[in-house]
Amino acid sequence: MQFFIKVILLSIILVVSAFAVNETEKKYYDNGTVQFEYSYRSGQLHGLTKEFYEIGELKGEHEYRAGKLVNKRNFRRNGDLEYELKYEDGQKIEYKIEYHPTGERFRQRTLINGKREGMEVEFHRNGKKKAERNYIDDRKEGSAKGYYINGRLQGDWLFENGEPVSATIFYSTGEKWLVHSSFDKKGRLNGSSKEYEKDGKLKAIRYYKDNVMVQRRRISRWLRWWWSMW
């Protein structure tokens, strides 16, 4: 009996689908080129709607299902993806690529329901990576790194629940410069940090209070040996 019910339901669905009307509509710029191409089914937006720049380059693609937007992509004139929006399992997922005013890629990131999620990456104008940060529920988590314009590592940070817990800063030539390990629960420097020469020798101890350096003590040969034991 259940088999026959399923057959009947499937037949009804096929009949309804057969009578569904697919339509297309176009709108034009004043110069006669196509601005929009709409796709409808039974009077509702369904399928792919396309938007074009004035001289014909693809500007955007909007995908609809029964009148509801499920996917949107915007493109720059050179064809690069600028922005993508998806709706999956009730979540709004945005993939954004931002650019410098001069056209070079600046930042790419993902937002889920308006909150940063996953890896966010920034770039220098020369195309080299400037920074990378991982987010969970709009808070920094795990490793975060910054880079000089020459591509060398500028800083290596560790975050927990949105706050820094440690950081190593480097000279632009690649050698270790500062080591911060005295962050409090609010992410502020409170305590001592180590400063190094380019040859790796301990150069000074910096003392911080609420992120402000209050003292810097150069290290003598004897103190250098003592600090090296810790």
Secondary structure, DSSP 8 states (H G I E B T S, - for coil): -HHHHHHHHHHHHHHHHHH--EEEEEEE-TTS-EEEEEEEETTEE-EEEEEE-TTS-EEEEEEEETTEEEEEEEE-TTS-EEEEEEEETTEEEEEEEEE-TTS-EEEEEEEETTEE-EEEEEE-TTS-EEEEEEEETTEEEEEEEEE-TTS-EEEEEEEETTEEEEEEEE-TTS-EEEEE--B-TTS-B-EEEEEE-TTS-EEEEEEEETTEEEEEEE--HHHHHHHHT-
